[in-house]
Amino acid sequence: MVARPVKIIFMAYTKNTAYNDLPALPPEGFAETPEILRHLAKASRFLGELNGLCASLPDPQLLINTIILQESKDSSAIENIVTTQDELYRAATEDGSTNHAAKEVLSYREALYAGFKKMKAQQNLLLTSTLVEIVQTIKQNQSGIRNTPGTALKSAITGEIIYTPPCCEDVVRDKLTALEQFINNPELSALDPLVKMALIHYQFEAIHPFADGNGRTGRIVNALYLVQQELLAQPVLYLSAHIVKYKTEYYQLLRGVTEKGNWTDWVMYILTALIETAQLTTRKIRDMLLLKDSHEKQMKEVLGASFSYELLQLMFTLPYLKIELLEKKGMAHRQTASTWLKKLAEAAILKPQKIGRTTYYVNFRLMELLGDR
């Protein structure tokens, strides 16, 4: 029997009017259909496999940092902030990068770490103050809750208003307070945490509490919520690659909830994204571990007694290396750093790439692996 979307009773909505009647969660009348339950079982299994793999890593931060950069790139691309992998990883190596898009992407990574740290400091609670800190870090300014009327989301093609979020600051704060309670109080709903994550993501985007940066903040909240619910030990699962791939469907389904109360299709979309992303992330981490082992063996042969495990780790944290970076990190003097990198290039472990006056030494196999979808 094919599950049909559950009919939800919801408040009347007019796209040109601020949606101050946005109902609080959980949605009235919503239930987990047999189809949702089947997807839940798969999502839970693959998340558990990913979490177990991350728990077994000797230095989880090493690979997680690299994966977070990839998520930062994909999440920013959804907002049409586009940078290439090369530009991004070069900017991660530099202190004063002038590439604006790359800097915005790096701010996303910083925001995820800031939100993770704040959540831990607040007894594992995800609060409005956490969201504000995240968006301020993304935007690198003192952004706060929207406090002026007139915010409306418009079609980039026609200019037509497609959604008008709640207005103004007092209403937005009330909506966020209700969302806080749903996130942090398990007694409010017996729904599975993964279903709740889908509901929370919709609700945050519908509240649209900030003038800018809502999409990226909402996607960071997804990762933090999985950690809060102890489904992942580290915020290592990101849905942005899936959303980039199915961007039109993502926005259509968000509108489907707002305009028709169609929660079932939205929840199924998020669960499918979780399943596919967990499998992809698990495969990438395993491939990265295999590549790291292979590089370690080769580097020991090439560098002999001067082999540096710290250098190996750096190659998997920042795939674009340069002599000055090794000096700055206190790993080696300039001559030694130069010798190491040139030997690794001669052995085809790294690939030299000259840009302007700077020669970068690229962990090109890692870059290929990261770009694989």
Wavefront OBJ file of the C-alpha trace (Angstrom):
o trace
v 0.000 0.000 0.000
v 1.443 3.397 -1.044
v 1.440 5.988 1.724
v -0.386 9.192 0.854
v 0.513 12.649 2.138
v -1.208 13.302 5.461
v -3.763 16.106 5.316
v -2.757 18.691 7.867
v -5.008 21.381 9.274
v -3.078 24.645 9.010
v -3.715 28.365 9.257
v -4.733 30.272 6.122
v -1.709 31.607 4.304
v -1.411 34.474 1.818
v 1.986 34.860 0.182
v 1.853 38.691 0.122
v 1.067 38.969 3.842
v 3.494 38.370 6.718
v 2.903 34.807 7.946
v 2.385 35.757 11.593
v -0.038 32.827 11.957
v 2.743 30.296 11.274
v 1.754 27.451 13.638
v 4.181 26.155 16.238
v 5.541 22.608 16.032
v 4.593 19.791 16.040
v 2.141 20.069 13.121
v -1.416 19.247 14.102
v -2.481 15.890 12.700
v 0.933 14.836 11.424
v 1.916 11.174 11.841
v 4.792 8.984 10.663
v 3.487 6.962 7.700
v 4.729 3.417 6.937
v 6.857 4.895 4.131
v 8.425 7.406 6.514
v 9.101 4.638 9.043
v 10.896 2.557 6.385
v 13.089 5.523 5.461
v 13.681 6.226 9.148
v 15.053 2.737 9.686
v 17.475 3.139 6.763
v 18.554 6.634 7.812
v 19.187 5.495 11.395
v 21.257 2.538 10.184
v 23.490 4.582 7.888
v 23.896 7.347 10.461
v 24.942 4.742 13.019
v 27.520 3.360 10.598
v 28.924 6.852 9.982
v 29.024 7.628 13.694
v 30.844 4.375 14.442
v 33.422 5.137 11.755
v 34.032 8.640 13.120
v 34.378 7.252 16.654
v 37.117 4.899 15.437
v 39.257 7.676 13.924
v 42.486 8.337 15.846
v 42.145 12.069 15.089
v 38.556 12.789 13.964
v 39.166 16.523 13.679
v 41.715 15.894 10.936
v 39.224 14.559 8.399
v 36.191 16.393 9.754
v 37.849 19.746 9.113
v 38.301 18.829 5.449
v 34.713 17.573 5.100
v 33.367 20.723 6.768
v 35.124 22.823 4.129
v 33.382 20.827 1.418
v 30.030 21.371 3.141
v 30.789 25.085 3.468
v 31.320 25.268 -0.284
v 28.097 23.394 -1.101
v 25.970 25.289 1.426
v 27.210 28.626 0.126
v 26.560 27.533 -3.470
v 22.862 27.167 -2.614
v 22.912 30.919 -1.882
v 24.745 31.562 -5.194
v 28.044 32.206 -3.415
v 30.222 30.229 -5.770
v 33.894 29.415 -5.428
v 35.968 26.648 -6.946
v 37.588 23.966 -4.820
v 41.000 25.327 -5.787
v 40.088 28.886 -4.756
v 38.599 27.662 -1.484
v 41.510 25.499 -0.366
v 44.051 28.114 -1.407
v 42.136 30.681 0.656
v 42.171 28.261 3.616
v 45.969 28.293 3.354
v 46.234 32.092 3.240
v 45.793 34.624 6.050
v 44.646 37.524 3.890
v 42.809 36.006 0.940
v 41.160 38.600 -1.307
v 38.681 36.114 -2.805
v 35.365 37.346 -1.370
v 33.373 34.180 -2.139
v 36.064 31.953 -0.644
v 36.143 34.102 2.509
v 32.362 33.762 2.873
v 32.688 29.993 2.553
v 35.416 29.922 5.210
v 33.151 31.992 7.479
v 30.573 29.193 7.238
v 33.095 26.699 8.583
v 33.981 29.094 11.396
v 30.254 29.533 12.148
v 29.696 25.786 12.443
v 32.524 25.502 14.964
v 31.215 28.574 16.847
v 27.698 27.113 17.035
v 29.029 23.729 18.155
v 31.098 25.345 20.910
v 28.207 27.540 22.093
v 25.769 24.629 22.166
v 28.174 22.646 24.351
v 28.649 25.670 26.640
v 24.855 26.006 27.019
v 24.302 22.493 28.427
v 23.750 21.095 24.932
v 20.832 23.410 24.217
v 20.185 25.010 20.821
v 18.922 28.489 21.675
v 18.150 31.715 19.837
v 21.467 33.080 21.076
v 23.188 30.118 19.361
v 21.483 31.004 16.080
v 22.497 34.651 16.402
v 26.117 33.725 17.017
v 26.078 31.439 13.978
v 24.677 34.096 11.626
v 27.005 36.781 12.986
v 29.967 34.513 12.288
v 28.718 33.690 8.793
v 28.166 37.349 7.927
v 31.142 38.643 9.941
v 28.984 41.421 11.398
v 26.628 42.107 14.301
v 23.464 40.797 12.598
v 20.490 40.287 14.875
v 16.837 39.328 14.623
v 14.977 41.139 11.817
v 13.399 44.284 13.255
v 12.031 46.107 10.202
v 8.970 45.310 8.064
v 9.082 44.664 4.336
v 10.983 41.367 4.157
v 9.659 39.160 1.360
v 11.191 36.306 -0.628
v 10.907 36.862 -4.376
v 11.445 34.786 -7.495
v 14.863 35.553 -8.982
v 13.321 35.192 -12.463
v 10.006 37.053 -12.266
v 10.428 39.205 -9.147
v 7.098 37.831 -7.886
v 6.710 37.472 -4.113
v 6.659 33.779 -3.244
v 6.713 34.013 0.559
v 6.438 36.695 3.243
v 7.854 35.540 6.599
v 6.543 36.649 10.006
v 7.037 40.281 10.999
v 8.406 41.927 13.105
v 11.001 41.385 15.850
v 8.610 40.607 18.723
v 6.674 38.103 16.580
v 9.875 36.538 15.215
v 11.281 36.145 18.741
v 8.046 34.491 19.922
v 8.263 32.024 17.012
v 11.899 31.294 17.834
v 11.086 30.740 21.516
v 8.458 28.162 20.528
v 10.986 26.529 18.174
v 13.581 26.439 20.984
v 11.112 24.535 23.155
v 10.388 22.011 20.409
v 14.113 21.474 19.806
v 15.180 21.165 23.424
v 12.189 19.625 25.211
v 11.683 15.960 24.188
v 8.372 15.859 26.085
v 6.690 18.102 23.490
v 6.707 15.419 20.800
v 7.197 11.662 20.564
v 8.267 11.910 16.912
v 11.601 10.372 15.914
v 14.497 12.904 16.156
v 15.213 12.583 12.418
v 11.610 13.503 11.605
v 11.868 16.325 14.110
v 15.000 17.552 12.338
v 13.015 17.885 9.100
v 10.262 19.803 10.902
v 12.780 22.060 12.636
v 14.523 22.868 9.352
v 11.245 23.899 7.707
v 10.167 25.953 10.725
v 13.446 27.851 10.940
v 13.360 28.680 7.222
v 9.690 29.738 7.526
v 10.441 32.041 10.472
v 13.346 33.486 8.436
v 14.652 35.354 11.490
v 17.580 37.182 9.871
v 17.939 39.670 7.062
v 20.518 37.368 5.420
v 22.206 34.056 6.109
v 19.071 32.081 7.045
v 19.708 29.170 4.675
v 23.264 28.618 5.839
v 22.307 29.019 9.512
v 19.480 26.494 9.080
v 21.806 23.933 7.515
v 24.281 24.327 10.385
v 21.411 23.749 12.838
v 20.741 20.409 11.093
v 24.258 19.190 11.903
v 24.193 20.521 15.465
v 20.816 18.914 16.159
v 22.146 15.477 15.168
v 24.961 15.951 17.699
v 22.548 17.220 20.357
v 20.408 14.113 19.874
v 23.531 11.909 20.193
v 23.047 10.504 16.708
v 26.520 11.760 15.785
v 29.449 12.530 18.068
v 30.776 15.186 15.675
v 28.910 17.531 13.295
v 30.113 15.623 10.262
v 26.930 15.057 8.239
v 25.817 17.785 5.850
v 22.876 17.839 3.473
v 24.010 20.700 1.238
v 25.417 18.516 -1.563
v 22.028 16.787 -1.823
v 20.171 20.119 -1.735
v 22.421 21.543 -4.470
v 21.629 18.489 -6.586
v 17.872 18.722 -5.963
v 17.568 22.452 -5.328
v 14.320 23.013 -7.254
v 12.599 20.163 -5.416
v 13.884 21.517 -2.083
v 12.198 24.889 -2.579
v 9.041 23.358 -4.066
v 8.625 21.096 -1.044
v 9.177 23.951 1.408
v 6.393 25.833 -0.386
v 4.282 22.664 -0.344
v 4.331 22.674 3.457
v 3.480 26.379 3.653
v 0.767 26.404 1.004
v -0.751 22.920 1.294
v 0.367 21.503 4.637
v 2.197 18.678 2.813
v 4.618 17.630 5.544
v 4.964 14.023 4.392
v 6.743 14.744 1.117
v 9.022 17.249 2.871
v 9.973 14.749 5.585
v 10.617 12.073 2.950
v 12.903 14.474 1.073
v 14.993 15.144 4.196
v 15.160 11.448 5.147
v 16.301 10.575 1.611
v 18.944 13.300 1.874
v 20.102 11.846 5.209
v 20.356 8.322 3.774
v 22.299 9.344 0.667
v 24.538 11.824 2.488
v 25.412 9.400 5.297
v 26.424 6.766 2.738
v 28.451 9.277 0.710
v 30.213 10.685 3.784
v 31.052 7.204 5.084
v 32.532 6.250 1.724
v 34.543 9.478 1.505
v 35.996 9.070 4.996
v 36.990 5.469 4.253
v 38.586 6.547 0.963
v 40.423 9.358 2.754
v 41.750 6.910 5.342
v 42.984 4.562 2.601
v 44.644 7.463 0.794
v 46.243 8.664 4.021
v 47.701 5.197 4.678
v 49.018 5.036 1.115
v 50.604 8.492 1.384
v 52.189 7.595 4.718
v 53.931 4.541 3.227
v 55.141 6.489 0.202
v 56.323 9.446 2.292
v 58.350 7.190 4.588
v 60.127 5.808 1.528
v 60.715 9.247 -0.013
v 61.638 11.224 3.128
v 63.312 8.441 5.118
v 64.369 9.494 8.595
v 63.005 13.026 8.054
v 59.427 11.743 7.622
v 56.996 13.975 9.511
v 53.608 12.663 10.621
v 52.635 16.284 11.295
v 53.233 17.053 7.610
v 51.045 14.105 6.607
v 48.233 15.384 8.832
v 48.541 18.866 7.373
v 48.220 17.462 3.839
v 44.784 16.111 4.787
v 43.702 19.251 6.625
v 44.877 21.769 4.018
v 45.352 20.103 0.617
v 47.178 23.207 -0.701
v 50.576 23.515 0.972
v 53.365 26.032 0.538
v 56.778 26.518 2.093
v 55.660 29.529 4.144
v 52.801 27.559 5.710
v 55.155 24.881 7.033
v 57.419 27.606 8.405
v 54.519 29.431 10.046
v 53.303 26.248 11.762
v 56.806 25.673 13.146
v 57.121 22.341 11.360
v 60.398 23.077 9.603
v 62.812 25.827 8.584
v 62.466 27.137 5.053
v 65.189 24.939 3.529
v 63.823 21.748 5.103
v 60.247 22.631 4.139
v 61.344 23.285 0.560
v 63.214 19.968 0.401
v 60.245 18.012 1.764
v 57.734 19.502 -0.662
v 60.000 19.161 -3.700
v 60.745 15.515 -2.909
v 57.034 14.776 -2.504
v 56.341 16.497 -5.820
v 59.073 14.477 -7.566
v 57.464 11.304 -6.197
v 54.055 12.440 -7.554
v 52.544 12.475 -4.060
v 51.941 16.205 -4.356
v 51.525 18.238 -7.528
v 53.224 21.672 -7.803
v 51.025 24.519 -9.011
v 52.460 27.983 -9.545
v 50.027 30.873 -9.076
v 51.611 34.293 -9.373
v 54.826 34.172 -7.394
v 53.681 31.387 -5.081
v 54.165 27.675 -5.682
v 51.540 25.513 -4.027
v 52.000 21.783 -3.525
v 48.602 20.132 -3.940
v 47.386 16.868 -2.449
v 45.656 16.322 -5.791
v 44.368 12.833 -5.065
v 42.550 14.149 -1.995
v 41.102 16.984 -4.088
v 39.827 14.453 -6.638
v 38.291 12.386 -3.857
v 36.563 15.413 -2.295
v 35.087 16.419 -5.640
v 33.678 12.945 -6.281
v 29.890 12.785 -5.919
l 1 2 3 4 5 6 7 8 9 10 11 12 13 14 15 16 17 18 19 20 21 22 23 24 25 26 27 28 29 30 31 32 33 34 35 36 37 38 39 40 41 42 43 44 45 46 47 48 49 50 51 52 53 54 55 56 57 58 59 60 61 62 63 64 65 66 67 68 69 70 71 72 73 74 75 76 77 78 79 80 81 82 83 84 85 86 87 88 89 90 91 92 93 94 95 96 97 98 99 100 101 102 103 104 105 106 107 108 109 110 111 112 113 114 115 116 117 118 119 120 121 122 123 124 125 126 127 128 129 130 131 132 133 134 135 136 137 138 139 140 141 142 143 144 145 146 147 148 149 150 151 152 153 154 155 156 157 158 159 160 161 162 163 164 165 166 167 168 169 170 171 172 173 174 175 176 177 178 179 180 181 182 183 184 185 186 187 188 189 190 191 192 193 194 195 196 197 198 199 200 201 202 203 204 205 206 207 208 209 210 211 212 213 214 215 216 217 218 219 220 221 222 223 224 225 226 227 228 229 230 231 232 233 234 235 236 237 238 239 240 241 242 243 244 245 246 247 248 249 250 251 252 253 254 255 256 257 258 259 260 261 262 263 264 265 266 267 268 269 270 271 272 273 274 275 276 277 278 279 280 281 282 283 284 285 286 287 288 289 290 291 292 293 294 295 296 297 298 299 300 301 302 303 304 305 306 307 308 309 310 311 312 313 314 315 316 317 318 319 320 321 322 323 324 325 326 327 328 329 330 331 332 333 334 335 336 337 338 339 340 341 342 343 344 345 346 347 348 349 350 351 352 353 354 355 356 357 358 359 360 361 362 363 364 365 366 367 368 369 370 371 372 373
